[in-house]
Amino acid sequence: MASWHERWWPALLAAGAALVLPWWWLAGVLAGPVAAWLMVSVPAVLPAALVASVPLQDMVLLPGGLSVTQACAVAGVLGWVVVRGAGAPGGGWPPVAVLAWAGWIGALVLASAAAPLDRSAALREVARWGVALLAWALCADLVTRRRDAALVLAALLLSATAAAAYGLWQFAVGDGPPTFRIAADLPFVRAAGTMGQPNSFAVSLNQAWPVAAGLGVVALGAVRRDARWRWPALLVAAAAWAACGVLLAALGASFSRGGWLGALAGAAALALASGPRGRRLVIAGAAAVAVLVALAALGALPAAVAARILSIGAVLHPPDPAGVAVTPENFAVLERVAHLRAGWSMAGAHPWLGVGPGNFSAAYPYHAIAPWLIARGHAHNAYVTIAAEAGLIGLGAYLGLIGSTLWRLVRRLPRLRGALARGITLGCCGMIASVAVHQLFEHAHVLNLTVVYAAVLGLAEAAVRHDRGANGGEERQACEFW
């Protein structure tokens, strides 16, 4: 039998180290085993952390200049290796989706190899899409239980709602540069959240609120349908709609015209996908929008709001920047048109593979329209930007990825039985529609916003897969709350 000092010396050694060594050194030593245990026990913490990091990406810089999102991406890859090495179960990926992603990433790599200007910028853009692919793959593969789906959803909605609340605070107290002021005689500024720009902030909101709305719709349906789960469903519905309300309020405070139009498209898609009653809501919603525009035209709304609504017409039918005098009122619209035409010029000069991913700014001086000589990084239209940077091959691959995903989800949606699966899929369809329209006026794939977009796509893949398995007679798995 071992003596007492042989049994207790490890504990005494650990206690002595705790007294002598710095706390941060001990924390670093303990962090590895704790993180490994957490990843193996709850693998969905990897995509949840990656999604939650996006609103914080520019607020905290880690050693080496890494952003929080970049650090979470590295941790995601390493964690995936740990999880797979430990033999944790995974769901895998649908072959059609893998083929679509391979086509898009392959098109970017091909365009990068042919980039005539800055291949390092092209490779950085491919790397950013690689992080988005990682988010999709982690969600699609590691979300295998109800708590996994709930964890990723909580990370997405809580982080987005917190950023939205911060944006509302910015709007209310006027915390922003003078260029964000909605009117010269008002103290309010356009909400930008943690993204730095109102339009990018609006993109992040249009990625989140449809998910909250989708969960809210199915939770309300469960309240009416099943008395046994009325109170849990009511709590979920209340939380989802509260988050949706904050997100939409912040979207309004962003004063992003493209964001507003995208939200209308997302709401219409959600209503159309939710059934016959939702289709009637589309008609009512269209009438409400018509009344709102009429009130703006009659001056019955606050002047700043009315002016913003009526200026949407200028965005939809922009003037020629070469023949119009520049004023503070038309500056933003003319600059958008100038960048849009420069993007078309790039696509025309390099129709098949473009000027190279991430090379819009590098190529802009060769296609600029005077006096708009300063590049803004994109064409204020995602589709034109992709055509300019990756050519028709890249644009076709991108549309194939998004279109094939939407087609499969819409076809599967009526057959889904699990409430959580329906809510996630419905929200994903709304998000795709919202971002698709918003992208006509903004480039949504900047600032790692694509990480959240891809994560929702992956979460929907997991929801559909597990619901199909449950309905096929296997043990019911993750994607049903009740």
Secondary structure, DSSP 8 states (H G I E B T S, - for coil): ---HHHHHHHHHHHHHHHHHS-HHHHHHHHHHHHHHHHHHH-TTHHHHHHHHHGGGTTT-B-GGG-BHHHHHHHHHHHHHHHHHHTT-------HHHHHHHHHHHHHHHHHHHT-SS-HHHHHHHHHHHHHHHHHHHHHHHH--SHHHHHHHHHHHHHHHHHHHHHHHHHHHHT-S-GGGBS-TT---B---TTTSSHHHHHHHHHHHHHHHHHHHHHHHHHHHH-GGGHHHHHHHHHHHHHHHHHHHHHHHHHT-HHHHHHHHHHHHHHHHHT-HHHHHHHHHHHHHHHHHHHHHHHT-S-HHHHHHHHTHHHHHS---TTSS---TTTHHHHHHHHHHHHHHHHHHHSTTT-S-TT-HHHHGGGT-BTTB-S--SS-SSHHHHHHHHHHHHHHHHHHHHHHHHHHHHHHHGGG--SHHHHHHHHHHHHHHHHHHHHTTTS--S-TTHHHHHHHHHHHHHHHHHHHHHHHTTS---SS---
